[in-house]
Amino acid sequence: MQNNRPLIAHLCLFFACAFWGLMAPLGKDAMTHGITGIDMVTFRVTGGAILFWLTSLFTPKEHVPRKDLLMLIGAAIFGLVTNQCCYTIGLSITSPINASIVTTSMPIFAMILAAIILKEPITGKKALGVVFGCTGAVILIVTSAAAASSKVGDIRGDLLCLGAQLSFALYLSLFSKLIKRYSVITVNKWMFTYATILILPFTFNHVAGINFAAVPTSTWLETGFVVFFGTYISYILMMIGQHTLRPTVVSIYNYVQPLVSVTVSILTGIGVFKPSQGLAVILVCLGVWLVTKSKSRADMVKEQDATQKQA
């Protein structure tokens, strides 16, 4: 079993990102046939909270001190509330292709924030990666601003999806040590609980106003996929992969999302893929690759120590 761990980790990451890639076109379709972005956010956080609490009944109990419980409120604000509100509502406005392309930019935001907050060095590769990534994002936004159809994109949705990546990068930079102290089930059950408490008072009346009988069965099935596979299962699979594989390897799987989303969106007619979007994909992915291939501060310290020992 130990020898199969890397293979299992790779499969977990692939399916997590494939589910996220499918979530964009399926979620978009659901949000144009009976429910809104606000409804979808509410279903995601409340559904996630219920599923993680149910799972926690069958996993070892972990004690979380009050101090860490309070810190998990902040983690929930950046990692779930702001992230999921911006992404889901942005997806309801823009095309699923644009939304999935934008999600790959998260490592670039993480690198910038790590330099500011954690004092990580910015190497030439990292700087070049940021330039490529930002250029790709600008091309995407300009394309959306000039688009006459939401199938191509909408600048408001693109910016909201970018805001979601910035929020999640802040979550990783500020709370990475905290979330590593506990299991994925413990962290997520508390984060989703706090997110539900924060979101539900503002969205309950909106959700209660849904004409449930008029919503097509296909919409409920798509919503179920977003909640169960795109949220609950994907979060678990991603954490399993992260425990075994290096962060640089994990980040490579970001590229699976736009591949799946673009393919499904074109085949179903939900999105239209233009040459400018193709250029944006190449630039953003190249930027992410350069950022993840660059050396961290820990890598540089190890190299210096090795050089001093040899001397």
DOGULO-340921 format. One record per residue: y, z, x of N, C-alpha, C, O in turn; residue in three letters. Coordinates in steps of 0.02 Angstrom, whole numbers, padded with zeros to 5 digits, always signed. Layout:
N
YZXYZXYZXYZXALA...
# end
This chain:
311
-00060+00000+00042+00000+00000+00000+00063+00000+00043+00112-00032+00027MET+00059+00038+00100+00116+00042+00145+00134-00027+00173+00193-00043+00181GLN+00082-00068+00188+00094-00135+00215+00127-00182+00164+00159-00231+00183ASN+00118-00166+00100+00146-00209+00047+00217-00189+00027+00248-00223-00013ASN+00243-00135+00056+00309-00111+00036+00364-00163+00045+00405-00172-00001ARG+00367-00199+00103+00420-00250+00110+00414-00305+00057+00464-00327+00029PRO+00353-00327+00043+00343-00379-00008+00365-00355-00076+00399-00391-00113LEU+00346-00293-00094+00366-00264-00158+00442-00259-00163+00472-00273-00215ILE+00474-00238-00107+00547-00231-00105+00581-00298-00116+00630-00303-00153ALA+00556-00351-00083+00584-00418-00091+00576-00442-00163+00622-00471-00191HIS+00518-00430-00193+00507-00451-00262+00553-00413-00310+00580-00442-00357LEU+00563-00348-00297+00608-00308-00339+00679-00335-00336+00712-00342-00388CYS+00703-00351-00276+00771-00377-00269+00778-00445-00303+00828-00459-00336LEU+00727-00487-00294+00730-00554-00324+00735-00549-00400+00777-00581-00431PHE+00691-00509-00430+00691-00503-00503+00753-00468-00529+00778-00484-00583PHE+00779-00419-00492+00841-00385-00513+00898-00435-00517+00935-00437-00566ALA+00906-00475-00465+00960-00524-00463+00948-00582-00512+00995-00610-00539CYS+00884-00600-00522+00868-00652-00571+00886-00628-00641+00912-00666-00682ALA+00871-00564-00656+00888-00536-00722+00964-00535-00731+00989-00549-00785PHE+01001-00517-00677+01074-00517-00681+01101-00588-00690+01150-00599-00725TRP+01067-00635-00657+01088-00705-00665+01076-00729-00736+01118-00766-00763GLY+01021-00709-00766+01006-00727-00836+01052-00691-00885+01068-00716-00938LEU+01074-00631-00865+01116-00590-00908+01182-00625-00925+01208-00617-00980MET+01209-00664-00877+01273-00697-00889+01269-00748-00946+01307-00741-00994ALA+01225-00798-00944+01222-00845-01000+01196-00815-01065+01222-00832-01119PRO+01147-00769-01062+01121-00739-01123+01172-00692-01155+01181-00691-01216LEU+01206-00653-01112+01258-00608-01137+01316-00647-01166+01344-00628-01218GLY+01335-00701-01133+01389-00744-01158+01371-00773-01227+01413-00774-01272LYS+01309-00796-01234+01288-00825-01298+01289-00772-01353+01310-00786-01409ASP+01267-00712-01337+01268-00658-01386+01340-00641-01408+01352-00627-01466ALA+01386-00644-01360+01455-00626-01375+01494-00683-01408+01554-00676-01421MET+01461-00738-01422+01493-00791-01462+01457-00800-01528+01472-00846-01567THR+01408-00756-01542+01370-00761-01604+01360-00693-01637+01303-00672-01649HIS+01415-00659-01650+01409-00598-01691+01434-00534-01661+01451-00488-01699GLY+01435-00527-01595+01461-00465-01565+01515-00482-01513+01520-00539-01491ILE+01554-00432-01495+01609-00442-01447+01593-00409-01380+01542-00375-01373THR+01637-00420-01332+01628-00389-01267+01629-00313-01271+01592-00279-01235GLY+01672-00285-01315+01675-00212-01324+01609-00186-01351+01585-00134-01329ILE+01580-00222-01399+01515-00202-01426+01461-00202-01372+01421-00156-01366ASP+01461-00256-01332+01410-00263-01280+01415-00207-01228+01364-00180-01207MET+01476-00189-01208+01486-00134-01160+01457-00070-01189+01422-00033-01154VAL+01471-00057-01252+01447+00004-01285+01371+00006-01287+01340+00058-01273THR+01341-00050-01304+01267-00054-01306+01237-00043-01237+01186-00010-01230PHE+01270-00071-01185+01244-00064-01117+01244+00008-01093+01194+00033-01067ARG+01301+00043-01101+01306+00111-01073+01266+00160-01115+01232+00204-01086VAL+01268+00155-01181+01230+00202-01223+01155+00188-01217+01115+00234-01213THR+01137+00124-01217+01067+00106-01209+01040+00128-01141+00984+00154-01137GLY+01080+00118-01088+01060+00140-01021+01051+00215-01018+01003+00239-00988GLY+01097+00253-01049+01093+00326-01049+01028+00349-01083+00993+00392-01056ALA+01013+00320-01141+00952+00339-01177+00889+00323-01136+00844+00365-01131ILE+00887+00263-01107+00827+00242-01070+00817+00284-01007+00761+00303-00991LEU+00872+00300-00971+00864+00340-00910+00847+00412-00925+00810+00444-00888PHE+00872+00440-00980+00854+00508-01000+00781+00511-01021+00745+00558-01003TRP+00758+00461-01058+00687+00458-01078+00642+00454-01016+00590+00487-01012LEU+00662+00412-00967+00623+00405-00906+00622+00470-00866+00571+00486-00835THR+00678+00506-00867+00682+00569-00828+00633+00622-00852+00615+00668-00815SER+00610+00615-00916+00560+00662-00942+00493+00656-00907+00452+00703-00909LEU+00481+00598-00875+00417+00585-00843+00422+00581-00767+00375+00560-00733PHE+00479+00602-00739+00489+00602-00667+00505+00672-00643+00526+00714-00683THR+00496+00687-00578+00511+00754-00552+00584+00773-00565+00630+00733-00558PRO+00593+00836-00585+00660+00861-00600+00699+00875-00535+00670+00900-00487LYS+00763+00858-00535+00806+00871-00477+00865+00914-00499+00897+00900-00550GLU+00878+00967-00461+00937+01008-00477+00999+00976-00447+01001+00960-00387HIS+01050+00967-00488+01114+00939-00465+01167+00992-00473+01184+01012-00529VAL+01196+01017-00417+01248+01069-00421+01308+01046-00462+01320+00986-00469PRO+01345+01094-00488+01403+01078-00530+01454+01035-00494+01484+00990-00524ARG+01463+01048-00429+01511+01008-00390+01491+00934-00391+01534+00890-00400LYS+01427+00919-00381+01404+00850-00381+01406+00820-00450+01418+00760-00458ASP+01393+00861-00502+01398+00836-00570+01469+00813-00586+01479+00762-00620LEU+01518+00851-00560+01588+00831-00570+01604+00767-00531+01641+00724-00556LEU+01576+00761-00471+01588+00701-00431+01556+00640-00464+01581+00584-00458MET+01501+00650-00499+01468+00595-00533+01510+00567-00591+01500+00511-00613LEU+01557+00607-00615+01604+00581-00665+01647+00526-00634+01657+00474-00664ILE+01671+00540-00573+01710+00489-00538+01668+00427-00523+01692+00371-00529GLY+01605+00438-00503+01560+00382-00490+01549+00341-00553+01545+00280-00550ALA+01543+00375-00610+01533+00339-00674+01595+00298-00693+01588+00244-00721ALA+01654+00324-00677+01716+00287-00694+01720+00222-00655+01734+00169-00684ILE+01706+00224-00590+01711+00163-00549+01648+00120-00553+01652+00059-00558PHE+01589+00153-00552+01526+00116-00549+01503+00088-00615+01465+00039-00617GLY+01525+00118-00672+01502+00094-00737+01559+00078-00785+01564+00021-00809LEU+01604+00126-00799+01654+00116-00850+01700+00057-00834+01702+00008-00871VAL+01735+00061-00777+01780+00007-00758+01742-00056-00741+01761-00111-00762THR+01687-00049-00704+01647-00106-00683+01619-00144-00743+01628-00205-00748ASN+01585-00110-00788+01553-00144-00844+01603-00167-00896+01593-00220-00927GLN+01656-00129-00907+01707-00151-00955+01740-00216-00931+01746-00264-00969CYS+01760-00216-00868+01793-00276-00840+01745-00336-00841+01764-00391-00861CYS+01683-00325-00817+01636-00382-00812+01616-00408-00880+01619-00468-00892TYR+01596-00363-00926+01570-00385-00990+01625-00418-01033+01613-00469-01064THR+01684-00387-01034+01739-00417-01072+01762-00481-01038+01780-00529-01072ILE+01763-00482-00971+01780-00543-00935+01731-00599-00950+01751-00656-00959GLY+01667-00583-00952+01615-00632-00969+01624-00660-01039+01611-00719-01051LEU+01648-00618-01085+01658-00641-01154+01715-00691-01159+01720-00729-01207SER+01759-00692-01107+01816-00737-01108+01803-00800-01066+01818-00855-01089ILE+01775-00791-01006+01766-00848-00960+01696-00877-00967+01657-00856-01010THR+01679-00924-00924+01613-00955-00926+01562-00912-00888+01581-00877-00841SER+01499-00913-00907+01448-00875-00871+01440-00898-00799+01421-00859-00756PRO+01455-00962-00785+01451-00989-00717+01503-00955-00673+01487-00930-00619ILE+01566-00953-00697+01619-00920-00658+01605-00846-00648+01614-00820-00594ASN+01581-00812-00701+01568-00741-00696+01515-00726-00643+01521-00678-00605ALA+01462-00768-00640+01409-00757-00591+01431-00774-00520+01410-00741-00473SER+01474-00824-00513+01501-00841-00447+01543-00783-00420+01537-00764-00361ILE+01584-00754-00463+01628-00699-00443+01589-00638-00421+01611-00602-00377VAL+01531-00625-00452+01492-00566-00435+01470-00565-00362+01458-00512-00333THR+01463-00624-00332+01441-00627-00262+01495-00605-00213+01481-00596-00153THR+01556-00595-00238+01611-00576-00193+01612-00501-00177+01651-00479-00135SER+01570-00461-00210+01572-00389-00202+01566-00365-00129+01603-00320-00110MET+01521-00394-00087+01517-00371-00018+01583-00381+00020+01597-00343+00067PRO+01623-00430+00001+01688-00441+00034+01735-00384+00017+01769-00357+00061ILE+01738-00365-00047+01779-00308-00067+01754-00244-00033+01794-00203-00011PHE+01688-00236-00029+01659-00177+00003+01679-00173+00077+01693-00119+00102ALA+01681-00231+00111+01700-00232+00181+01774-00211+00190+01790-00172+00234MET+01817-00237+00147+01889-00221+00151+01900-00146+00139+01937-00113+00175ILE+01867-00119+00087+01875-00049+00071+01843-00004+00124+01869+00050+00139LEU+01787-00026+00154+01756+00012+00207+01802+00017+00268+01803+00068+00303ALA+01840-00037+00280+01888-00036+00336+01945+00013+00322+01969+00047+00368ALA+01966+00017+00259+02022+00061+00241+02000+00134+00235+02032+00179+00261ILE+01944+00145+00200+01922+00213+00184+01878+00243+00238+01888+00300+00259ILE+01829+00203+00261+01780+00229+00310+01797+00210+00382+01759+00227+00428LEU+01853+00175+00391+01875+00155+00458+01826+00110+00495+01820+00112+00556LYS+01790+00069+00456+01744+00020+00486+01786-00035+00521+01837-00056+00494GLU+01764-00058+00580+01803-00109+00616+01799-00177+00581+01748-00194+00552PRO+01854-00215+00583+01855-00283+00556+01847-00331+00614+01894-00340+00653ILE+01790-00363+00619+01776-00410+00672+01801-00479+00653+01823-00490+00596THR+01798-00525+00700+01819-00594+00686+01778-00625+00631+01805-00660+00588GLY+01713-00613+00631+01669-00640+00579+01688-00613+00510+01691-00651+00462LYS+01703-00548+00508+01721-00518+00444+01787-00548+00418+01793-00564+00358LYS+01835-00555+00462+01900-00583+00442+01892-00654+00416+01921-00673+00366ALA+01852-00694+00453+01839-00763+00431+01802-00764+00364+01816-00806+00322LEU+01756-00717+00355+01719-00712+00292+01766-00698+00234+01758-00726+00180GLY+01814-00653+00244+01862-00637+00192+01904-00698+00174+01918-00711+00116VAL+01925-00736+00226+01964-00796+00214+01925-00846+00171+01951-00873+00123VAL+01862-00858+00190+01820-00905+00152+01811-00880+00080+01817-00918+00032PHE+01794-00815+00073+01782-00787+00007+01843-00790-00038+01838-00808-00096GLY+01901-00773-00010+01963-00774-00049+01982-00845-00069+02006-00858-00124CYS+01970-00892-00022+01984-00963-00038+01941-00987-00096+01965-01022-00141THR+01877-00968-00094+01832-00986-00149+01854-00957-00215+01852-00991-00266GLY+01875-00893-00214+01899-00860-00275+01962-00894-00302+01969-00904-00363ALA+02007-00912-00257+02070-00946-00278+02054-01013-00310+02082-01030-00362VAL+02008-01051-00280+01988-01116-00308+01960-01107-00379+01975-01145-00424ILE+01919-01056-00387+01888-01042-00452+01942-01025-00503+01939-01049-00560LEU+01989-00983-00484+02042-00962-00530+02088-01020-00548+02108-01027-00606ILE+02106-01060-00498+02149-01118-00511+02114-01167-00558+02145-01196-00603VAL+02048-01177-00548+02009-01221-00592+02010-01194-00663+02016-01233-00711THR+02003-01129-00671+02003-01098-00737+02072-01103-00770+02077-01114-00830SER+02125-01095-00729+02193-01099-00757+02207-01168-00785+02245-01175-00833ALA+02177-01219-00755+02189-01288-00777+02138-01312-00830+02144-01367-00856ALA+02088-01269-00845+02034-01290-00889+02057-01291-00962+02096-01248-00984ALA+02033-01340-00998+02049-01345-01070+01994-01314-01112+02001-01309-01173ALA+01939-01294-01081+01881-01268-01117+01855-01205-01083+01854-01202-01022SER+01834-01155-01123+01806-01094-01095+01739-01106-01061+01714-01064-01024SER+01709-01166-01073+01646-01183-01039+01658-01193-00965+01612-01184-00924LYS+01719-01212-00946+01737-01220-00876+01759-01152-00847+01743-01136-00790VAL+01797-01114-00887+01819-01049-00864+01886-01030-00894+01921-01072-00923GLY+01904-00966-00887+01968-00941-00911+01994-00892-00859+01958-00847-00837ASP+02056-00902-00838+02084-00862-00783+02083-00788-00798+02074-00747-00753ILE+02092-00769-00862+02092-00698-00880+02023-00668-00869+02016-00613-00841ARG+01972-00704-00890+01904-00680-00880+01884-00676-00807+01851-00629-00785GLY+01906-00727-00768+01891-00728-00696+01921-00667-00661+01889-00635-00620ASP+01984-00651-00678+02018-00595-00647+01986-00528-00667+01981-00482-00627LEU+01963-00523-00730+01929-00463-00752+01863-00455-00714+01845-00399-00693LEU+01826-00509-00705+01763-00507-00667+01775-00489-00594+01736-00453-00563CYS+01830-00513-00565+01849-00493-00497+01865-00419-00494+01847-00384-00447LEU+01900-00394-00546+01916-00323-00550+01853-00281-00553+01851-00226-00526GLY+01801-00307-00587+01737-00271-00591+01706-00264-00522+01678-00211-00506ALA+01709-00316-00481+01681-00313-00413+01720-00265-00369+01690-00229-00329GLN+01786-00264-00377+01828-00217-00339+01810-00145-00359+01805-00101-00316LEU+01801-00133-00423+01784-00067-00448+01717-00044-00420+01710+00014-00399SER+01667-00088-00419+01601-00069-00394+01603-00058-00319+01568-00014-00293PHE+01643-00097-00284+01651-00087-00211+01682-00019-00197+01664+00015-00149ALA+01731+00001-00239+01761+00068-00232+01709+00122-00243+01707+00172-00208LEU+01667+00112-00293+01613+00159-00308+01567+00167-00247+01549+00224-00230TYR+01548+00112-00215+01503+00115-00157+01538+00150-00098+01506+00190-00063LEU+01602+00136-00088+01638+00164-00031+01651+00239-00039+01646+00277+00009SER+01666+00260-00101+01684+00330-00113+01625+00376-00126+01628+00435-00110LEU+01571+00348-00154+01517+00391-00177+01448+00374-00147+01397+00397-00172PHE+01447+00333-00094+01382+00312-00065+01340+00372-00041+01280+00373-00052SER+01372+00421-00009+01335+00480+00015+01308+00521-00044+01253+00547-00040LYS+01347+00526-00097+01326+00565-00155+01265+00534-00189+01217+00570-00204LEU+01266+00469-00200+01212+00437-00237+01147+00434-00197+01093+00425-00226ILE+01152+00442-00131+01091+00441-00089+01056+00509-00089+00999+00514-00065LYS+01089+00560-00115+01058+00627-00115+01004+00634-00169+00960+00677-00163ARG+01008+00593-00219+00964+00601-00277+00927+00536-00293+00945+00483-00268TYR+00876+00541-00334+00838+00482-00354+00879+00437-00399+00929+00458-00428SER+00857+00375-00405+00893+00326-00447+00894+00349-00519+00944+00337-00554VAL+00841+00381-00543+00839+00404-00613+00890+00460-00624+00927+00458-00674ILE+00893+00508-00578+00940+00564-00585+01012+00540-00584+01052+00558-00626THR+01028+00498-00535+01097+00472-00529+01117+00433-00591+01171+00444-00619VAL+01073+00388-00612+01092+00345-00668+01093+00381-00736+01134+00364-00779ASN+01050+00430-00745+01051+00465-00810+01118+00502-00819+01145+00504-00874LYS+01144+00531-00764+01208+00566-00769+01266+00517-00772+01313+00527-00810TRP+01264+00464-00732+01318+00415-00733+01324+00381-00801+01379+00373-00827MET+01267+00360-00828+01268+00327-00894+01288+00375-00949+01320+00355-00998PHE+01270+00439-00942+01290+00489-00992+01365+00498-00991+01397+00497-01044THR+01394+00506-00931+01466+00514-00927+01502+00451-00951+01554+00456-00984TYR+01475+00393-00934+01506+00330-00956+01506+00325-01032+01555+00303-01062ALA+01451+00346-01064+01447+00346-01137+01499+00393-01167+01533+00375-01215THR+01505+00453-01138+01555+00502-01163+01626+00475-01156+01667+00487-01200ILE+01639+00438-01103+01707+00412-01091+01722+00351-01135+01779+00342-01156LEU+01672+00310-01147+01684+00247-01183+01678+00254-01259+01718+00225-01296ILE+01628+00291-01282+01612+00293-01353+01670+00313-01399+01677+00283-01453LEU+01712+00362-01381+01768+00379-01426+01815+00320-01440+01846+00318-01493PRO+01820+00274-01393+01865+00217-01401+01832+00156-01433+01866+00112-01460PHE+01766+00154-01431+01731+00094-01456+01688+00106-01518+01664+00058-01548THR+01678+00169-01537+01632+00184-01592+01652+00149-01657+01610+00118-01690PHE+01717+00154-01675+01739+00123-01737+01730+00047-01736+01714+00016-01786ASN+01740+00018-01677+01732-00055-01669+01659-00074-01681+01644-00123-01716HIS+01613-00036-01650+01542-00050-01658+01519-00037-01730+01479-00074-01758VAL+01545+00018-01759+01526+00035-01828+01548-00018-01877+01520-00025-01932ALA+01599-00057-01858+01625-00109-01902+01586-00175-01900+01603-00222-01935GLY+01534-00178-01857+01493-00239-01853+01455-00250-01919+01426-00203-01947ILE+01455-00310-01942+01414-00328-02001+01343-00343-01975+01326-00401-01963ASN+01304-00290-01966+01238-00296-01933+01193-00347-01967+01155-00382-01934PHE+01196-00350-02033+01152-00395-02070+01169-00468-02056+01125-00512-02060ALA+01232-00481-02039+01253-00550-02027+01241-00574-01956+01247-00634-01942ALA+01225-00528-01911+01213-00547-01841+01144-00578-01835+01095-00548-01857VAL+01138-00638-01805+01073-00672-01799+01023-00631-01757+01043-00593-01712PRO+00960-00640-01771+00907-00607-01733+00910-00625-01659+00898-00583-01616THR+00927-00689-01644+00931-00711-01575+00984-00672-01536+00976-00658-01477SER+01038-00654-01570+01091-00614-01538+01066-00545-01519+01081-00520-01465THR+01028-00514-01565+01000-00448-01550+00949-00451-01493+00946-00405-01452TRP+00910-00505-01491+00862-00513-01436+00898-00521-01369+00878-00492-01319LEU+00953-00561-01369+00992-00570-01308+01025-00504-01286+01027-00489-01227GLU+01050-00466-01335+01080-00401-01320+01027-00353-01292+01041-00315-01245THR+00967-00355-01321+00912-00314-01296+00895-00331-01224+00881-00286-01185GLY+00896-00396-01208+00882-00417-01139+00936-00388-01092+00919-00362-01038PHE+00999-00393-01112+01054-00368-01070+01047-00293-01057+01056-00270-01001VAL+01029-00255-01109+01024-00182-01103+00962-00163-01063+00966-00122-01017VAL+00904-00192-01082+00841-00169-01051+00830-00200-00982+00819-00163-00933PHE+00832-00266-00978+00818-00299-00914+00881-00304-00869+00877-00291-00810PHE+00937-00323-00898+00999-00333-00860+01032-00269-00838+01075-00270-00794GLY+01013-00213-00869+01044-00148-00851+00990-00100-00824+00990-00084-00765THR+00947-00077-00868+00898-00025-00850+00849-00047-00796+00845-00015-00743TYR+00812-00101-00808+00761-00123-00760+00794-00146-00694+00769-00130-00640ILE+00848-00184-00699+00881-00211-00638+00907-00156-00593+00901-00161-00532SER+00935-00103-00622+00961-00047-00582+00903-00014-00544+00911+00004-00486TYR+00846-00006-00577+00788+00026-00544+00761-00019-00489+00748+00004-00433ILE+00752-00084-00504+00725-00131-00454+00770-00136-00393+00746-00138-00336LEU+00836-00138-00404+00883-00143-00348+00878-00083-00302+00879-00089-00241MET+00873-00023-00332+00868+00038-00292+00803+00040-00252+00803+00064-00195MET+00748+00015-00281+00684+00013-00245+00691-00032-00183+00668-00014-00129ILE+00722-00090-00192+00733-00135-00137+00778-00106-00083+00765-00116-00023GLY+00830-00070-00104+00878-00041-00056+00846+00014-00014+00867+00025+00043GLN+00795+00048-00041+00763+00102-00003+00719+00075+00054+00704+00111+00101HIS+00699+00011+00050+00653-00017+00100+00687-00067+00147+00673-00066+00207THR+00732-00109+00121+00760-00163+00161+00831-00148+00185+00866-00107+00155LEU+00851-00181+00240+00918-00171+00268+00971-00197+00220+00958-00244+00182ARG+01032-00167+00221+01086-00190+00177+01101-00264+00183+01117-00297+00134PRO+01096-00291+00245+01111-00363+00254+01060-00406+00217+01077-00458+00189THR+00997-00384+00216+00945-00420+00179+00957-00415+00105+00950-00464+00068VAL+00974-00355+00082+00988-00343+00011+01044-00388-00014+01040-00417-00068VAL+01096-00394+00027+01155-00433+00005+01140-00507-00002+01172-00542-00041SER+01090-00532+00036+01073-00603+00031+01050-00621-00039+01060-00677-00062ILE+01020-00573-00074+00996-00586-00142+01053-00596-00192+01040-00616-00249TYR+01115-00582-00172+01173-00597-00215+01174-00671-00235+01197-00689-00289ASN+01147-00713-00190+01150-00785-00202+01103-00808-00258+01109-00863-00285TYR+01055-00764-00276+01008-00782-00330+01045-00785-00397+01029-00826-00440VAL+01093-00740-00406+01128-00735-00470+01161-00801-00492+01147-00825-00546GLN+01206-00830-00451+01238-00893-00473+01188-00950-00481+01197-00993-00524PRO+01135-00952-00439+01085-01005-00445+01052-01004-00514+01045-01055-00547LEU+01031-00944-00535+00998-00936-00600+01048-00949-00656+01033-00985-00704VAL+01107-00919-00650+01157-00924-00704+01181-00996-00714+01185-01020-00770SER+01195-01031-00658+01219-01100-00663+01166-01144-00694+01181-01185-00738VAL+01103-01136-00672+01048-01178-00698+01039-01168-00773+01036-01216-00811THR+01035-01104-00795+01024-01089-00866+01085-01110-00908+01077-01136-00963VAL+01146-01098-00882+01206-01115-00920+01211-01190-00932+01230-01212-00987SER+01195-01231-00881+01198-01304-00889+01143-01328-00936+01156-01371-00979ILE+01083-01302-00929+01027-01323-00971+01039-01306-01045+01018-01344-01089LEU+01072-01250-01058+01084-01229-01127+01150-01254-01155+01164-01246-01214THR+01192-01284-01111+01256-01310-01134+01310-01257-01142+01364-01272-01169GLY+01297-01195-01118+01347-01142-01124+01404-01152-01073+01461-01134-01087ILE+01387-01180-01015+01437-01190-00963+01435-01261-00936+01386-01297-00943GLY+01491-01280-00904+01497-01345-00872+01511-01334-00798+01557-01297-00780VAL+01471-01366-00755+01479-01356-00682+01518-01414-00653+01497-01472-00658PHE+01576-01399-00622+01619-01450-00594+01617-01447-00517+01599-01395-00489LYS+01635-01501-00483+01634-01503-00409+01674-01446-00378+01655-01419-00326PRO+01731-01429-00408+01773-01375-00381+01736-01308-00383+01745-01267-00338SER+01695-01298-00434+01655-01236-00438+01601-01236-00383+01585-01184-00355GLN+01573-01295-00370+01524-01301-00316+01555-01282-00249+01523-01247-00209GLY+01616-01306-00236+01652-01288-00175+01665-01213-00172+01659-01183-00119LEU+01683-01184-00229+01696-01112-00232+01633-01073-00216+01636-01023-00179ALA+01576-01095-00242+01511-01062-00228+01498-01063-00153+01480-01012-00124VAL+01506-01121-00121+01493-01128-00050+01538-01081-00009+01514-01047+00037ILE+01602-01080-00026+01650-01039+00013+01637-00964+00003+01638-00926+00051LEU+01625-00944-00059+01612-00873-00072+01548-00851-00038+01546-00799-00005VAL+01494-00890-00045+01430-00872-00014+01434-00872+00062+01405-00829+00095CYS+01471-00920+00090+01481-00921+00163+01520-00860+00185+01505-00830+00237LEU+01570-00841+00146+01609-00781+00162+01567-00718+00161+01572-00677+00206GLY+01525-00712+00110+01480-00654+00104+01431-00652+00163+01417-00599+00191VAL+01404-00711+00181+01357-00715+00236+01389-00692+00302+01358-00655+00340TRP+01450-00714+00315+01485-00694+00376+01498-00619+00377+01491-00587+00429LEU+01519-00592+00320+01533-00520+00316+01471-00479+00328+01472-00430+00366VAL+01415-00499+00297+01354-00459+00303+01320-00468+00372+01282-00424+00393THR+01334-00523+00406+01306-00534+00473+01346-00498+00527+01323-00491+00584LYS+01406-00474+00510+01448-00441+00560+01422-00371+00575+01386-00341+00536SER+01442-00347+00634+01419-00281+00655+01461-00226+00624+01522-00232+00617LYS+01426-00172+00604+01461-00113+00577+01481-00068+00635+01464-00080+00693SER+01519-00015+00618+01539+00033+00670+01477+00066+00701+01475+00078+00761ARG+01427+00081+00659+01366+00112+00684+01330+00066+00734+01304+00089+00785ALA+01329+00001+00719+01298-00047+00764+01334-00048+00831+01303-00050+00884ASP+01401-00047+00829+01441-00049+00891+01431+00013+00933+01427+00010+00994MET+01426+00071+00899+01414+00134+00935+01347+00133+00970+01340+00155+01027VAL+01295+00107+00935+01228+00102+00964+01228+00058+01026+01197+00074+01076LYS+01265+00001+01022+01269-00045+01078+01304-00012+01138+01283-00021+01195GLU+01357+00026+01124+01393+00060+01177+01349+00112+01211+01349+00118+01272GLN+01312+00150+01170+01267+00201+01197+01213+00170+01241+01196+00195+01294ASP+01186+00113+01216+01133+00078+01254+01160+00052+01321+01126+00056+01372ALA+01222+00027+01319+01253+00001+01381+01266+00057+01430+01254+00049+01490THR+01290+00115+01406+01303+00171+01449+01239+00199+01481+01239+00219+01539GLN+01184+00198+01442+01120+00223+01468+01094+00177+01524+01067+00199+01574LYS+01104+00111+01513+01081+00062+01563+01122+00068+01627+01096+00059+01682GLN+01186+00083+01618+01230+00091+01677+01213+00154+01716+01245+00169+01766ALA
# end
